[in-house]
Amino acid sequence: PVADYWPAFAANGKAGVTVRELMRHRAGLSQLNGATRAELMDHRLMEQRLAAA
């Protein structure tokens, strides 16, 4: 699971999401919709949003 490498990612029921699911866009992380280009380029902000999703 991604959470083995990035513990904060386990929030909100994502503890079982595998690296494969994440890389294949099959993790169900739809809360990033509506992000601006500037937000997408902000690495730390995207880490926070992915972990909180």
N, C-alpha and C positions, 0 to 999 in steps of 0.2 A: 504493500500500500504506500501511497504518496506520504501518508502521515509518518511512516517510519523514517523518512528523510526530512520532513517538514512538519513537525508536530502541530503547529497552528492550523494546518490544513484540515485537521480532524474535526474542526468545529462544525456544528449544525448537521451532524450525521454523515460526514464525509470520510470517516475513519477507514472505511473499507474500500474506497476508490483506489484502483490500481494505477500505476504509472501508465500502463498500456491504455486503460480507459481514458485517462487524462490526455495523453498524446494523440489519441484517435478521436478526440472531441466527443466522447461518449460518457462523460462524467455527469452530464445534466446541469452544467453551470450556466444557466441562462440569465443570471442576474447582471451580467456584464453588458447586456444590451443597452444601448444609448450612451455608451462611453464616447467621449470626444477623442479626436486624434491626439490632442495633448495629453489626455488622461491615459490613453493606450501606450504612449511613449514614456510615461512615468513609471519606472520599474517598481519603486517602493509602493506607490499607490496601487498598482495592479496586484502586487503580493498581498496587500491588505484586503483588497476587494475579493480576490480569489479565496483567501483564507476565511473570510466572513461569509462567503456565498453559501 
